[in-house]
Amino acid sequence: MQLVINGQQREFSDLPATANVSDLVTILGLKGDRVAVERNGELVSRASWIETPIQSNDKFEIVHFVGGGLR
């Protein structure tokens, strides 16, 4: 499956045709509680990741939150 992740074209041969956003986050090795996902220009709420299918040529922006900073 071909996807665009943060502006870069990537091939995912291990994603099944029935894959969803949750599957993608897992394959990317990201912690689900620390990322925000936008699919084709629309924010995908974490609660709907499992029911949001992905298709070849979808475009994702994935932001990973990091802790830290000044207190």
Helices and strands as residue ranges (DSSP letters): E 2-5, E 8-11, H 21-27, G 32-34, E 35-39, E 42-44, G 46-48, E 59-64
